[in-house]
Every structure is written in structure tokens, then in C-alpha cells.
């Protein structure tokens, strides 16, 4: 049930009241962020209160053919359910990439990817001295987060695409076994473990292109996955996932609602054979709970409007604007777009910068990444064809 947004069109100058219904929220939740799939963006700090029965529009409901006057307030028509509601809940998955390891975290599970180039010598399955120091750190994190009641801790080995499948499968299995033994020696018998080798069958990056060496390096890895122990604030006991202390980044308080700040940097880029130009105006980034919100405007400088599907800035990559991300220059840690659900098919951003195409128009863009540590006051914004934009302030 909710406002029917599929058969209506909005008229300039009029305000439209909209009703949305979500699955039930945890009783302890008193504020939330509502994300829109347009340039309206994110609405942080929205209060959550107990309702008093079905919600009905307060404004007059507009008909399909109505043309409300500028300044008037109307409501979209509300449609009822003709079957079970299709709403659902999804974990948010934050991705960080460092020089030694990458981490994919949600509120319920974590996957740590370790570069085998650091763990092992070429074509070997014996751990290096440096690997043992790295596994000390991983074991400490695992002990603090992993839930022994939800086994196993899964160690999975992967290779690049060179070599035959049988050889790659054997090498990846032996490397996973070696990491399992080291983790078990550090964590003991309170946990259950399983190791498996996938060989080259589950690459993270496409090999054979202009970045082949980097792609192969990214694909050579050992991944350690486990379920996260849930905690309530102050008790450390099992509870609703809505109260997890560190669900993806350096957790902090939810952000209040705020206007965008002033432009702190601008960059230019050209696209297509016609030389269409765009300008990106970067605003201060800000923290919202365990995440960092990157905010910017993209201005069409012409000469043409250009199709909106060519102006995709999705943090999953693709489109004319490519793959946007945020990095901490002091640690070289890269923070990538937060995904909705494990499959990675949707991200917490609208994905497009052009909802208004005409030259001279601008569109607001935003995306979420895991929050860097609280000591990080500025970050570098990798804005694809607009280049690296350093010293973006974090509020």
C-alpha cells in the first residue's frame, strides 16, 4: 500500500504529498535515512514514531488529468494491495580495499580477502613471515566479530586464470588449508573451520584487457568469511541487527538532516564525439552512521543534452563517468560504493547524473561508502573522467 507513482505526472510549481510503506522497523529505531532513486538524494535524520492506524493523505488527491496550480498542495492517489506486500529488507554491504587486504562487511557477515602475492611466494603454498603477521591481525578481528554459534569460518582460495584448472584448483586448496591451520592455531577449537579451493572459477576482475596484470593480482586471493556476532548497545548479547555496532565502516551517530555545503572543488571533462562538456562541483562529504556520503553536482555545459544513459556514475562501474570511489591518501585505503544485498546488483546511489539533460542544467549526485576512521578529516574523491580530487573535507 502507498502512493501510486507510476501513472501520474508532476506539474511545475505544485507540491505532491507522497505515502510510502516499509517493512516493520526495530522498536528501538528512532531515526532513519530515506534514500530516493533521483537527484532528491538522501534524507537523513527522519524521525520514526508510532503510527495511529492507516495513514491517509492530508491533501486533496489529484486525478490523473488534473493540472494543479503552482503553489498548491495535492496528494498522489493511494492504491491498496491486491496481494501480499512485496517489500523486503536487505543488508548493506560496504567494500574497502587496502594494499594487503580487502573487506566486504554487512551487519550480519564479513568477508576478508587477502592477496596471495603477500601471503605466499610464487607457485607456493607455504606462508611467508609477513603472512603470519597479517593473520595475527585477521585472527584478532575474527575473534572480536565472528559468531561461534553460526559456523563455519570459511577459508576459500582463488587463483588467476593462468594455468590449467586442475592445477589451479589444487594450488588454491593447499593455500586455503595453510591459512586454515594458522587461524585455527590462533583461535582454537571454539570455532569450526572449512577450507575450499575454487581455482580460477570465481574471478573478481576480468582478465585479458588493458589492466590484465592488475586484474590477475586482484583475482589471486584467499577469502575468510564468517557470520558476525550481533550485540545490543551496552550489553553484548544477541539482539536485533538494527543495533550492530560496526555494520560496515567506522560507526558513528546517524546524521541529522542537513543542506549541502558550499562547492569545495570543481573539475571538467569532455564526452563523446561532439565534445560535450560537464563540470563536477564537489560538496563536503559527511558521515551518516557507519557510512560516508559523497555529495556533488554535475553541470551540463553543452553543446548538446546527450542521452542520460551515457551519464552513469554508478559506483559499480560502467557508463561514461565510470566508477566513483573515495580513498584515504594516508593509508591508500579505497572505499567503494555500498551495495544493497549480497549479489551486488544494486547500490545506495541513483546511478545517473542526468535527470535534466538540457545544456545549462545541473543535477545533484550522491553515493554511500563505508566510513573511514574518525581521525580522517579529508579524503580523495576518485571521480572517474573528472580525475582525482584531493582534500575533500569530511564533516
C-alpha positions, 0 to 999 in steps of 0.5 A: 500500500502507498502512493501510486507513482507510476501513472501520474505526472508532476506539474511545475510549481505544485507540491505532491504529498507522497505515502510510502510503506516499509517493512516493520522497523526495530522498536528501538529505531528512532531515526532513519535515512530515506534514500530516493532513486533521483537527484532528491538524494538522501534524507537523513535524520527522519524521525520514526514514531508510532503510527495511529492506524492507516495513514491517509493523505492530508491533501486533496488527491489529484486525478490523473488529468488534473493540472494543479496550480503552482503553489498548491498542495495535492496528494498522489492517489493511494492504491491498496494491495491486491496481494501480499506486500512485496517489500523486503529488507536487505543488508548493506554491504560496504567494500574497502580495499587496502594494499594487503587486504580487502573487506566486504562487511554487512551487519550480519557477515564479513568477508576478508580477502587477502592477496596471495602475492603477500601471503605466499611466494610464487607457485607456493603454498607455504606462508611467508613471515609477513603472512603470519603477521597479517593473520595475527591481525585477521585472527584478532578481528575474527575473534572480536566479530565472528559468531561461534554459534553460526559456523563455519569460518570459511577459508576459500582460495582463488587463483588467476586464470593462468594455468590449467584448472586442475592445477589451479584448483589444487594450488588454491586448496593447499593455500586455503588449508595453510591459512586454515591451520594458522587461524585455527592455531590462533583461535582454537577449537571454539570455532569450526573451520572449512577450507575450499579451493575454487581455482580460477572459477570465481574471478573478481576482475576480468582478465585479458584487457588493458589492466590484465596484470592488475586484474590477475593480482586482484583475482589471486586471493584467499577469502575468510568469511564468517557470520558476525556476532550481533550485540545490543548497545551496552550489553553484548548479547544477541539482539536485533541487527538494527543495533550492530555496532560496526555494520560496515565502516567506522560507526558513528551517530546517524546524521541529522538532516542537513543542506549541502555545503558550499562547492569545495572543488570543481573539475571538467571533462569532455564526452563523446564525439561532439565534445560535450562538456560537464563540470563536477562541483564537489560538496563536503562529504559527511558521515551518516552512521557507519557510512560516508556520503559523497555529495556533488553536482554535475553541470551540463555545459553543452553543446548538446543534452546527450542521452542520460544513459551515457551519464552513469556514475554508478559506483559499480562501474560502467557508463561514461563517468565510470566508477566513483570511489573515495580513498584515504591518501594516508593509508591508500585505503579505497572505499567503494560504493555500498551495495544493497544485498549480497549479489551486488546488483544494486547500490545506495546511489541513483546511478545517473547524473542526468535527470535534466539533460538540457545544456545549462542544467545541473543535477545533484549526485550522491553515493554511500561508502563505508566510513573511514576512521574518525581521525580522517578529516579529508579524503580523495574523491576518485571521480572517474573522467573528472580525475582525482580530487584531493582534500575533500573535507569530511564533516 
